Amino acid sequence: MSADDDAPSLADLRDTIAQRSREAMRAILTRARNRGEIADADPPRRVRSVALDLLGYHVLMSRRGATPEEIAEIVDDVFLPLVGAQRP
């Protein structure tokens, strides 16, 4: 048996990343609800995943990490309006 036999598969890695992303987003939304920034900490699945999906798409298509400005655009212009965040 080689060391490669114990290596996780691409599907295993994808599942692990997806699970961690879901857990992180639930925690973020719960904290935002507790602070009164959003009304519902459990929006539809697609709404919960859209920010990280857009970030992943950006990285895949541009082959570089997102800048702080690009992340702010995703959060401020797409994600926050979808979750009904109250803007200052």
Buried (B, 14 or more C-beta within 10 A) or exposed (E): EEEEEEEEEEEEEEEEEEEEBBEEBEEBBEEBBEEEBBEEBEBEEEBBBBBBEBBBEBEEEEEEEBEEEBBEBBBEEEBBEBBEBEEE
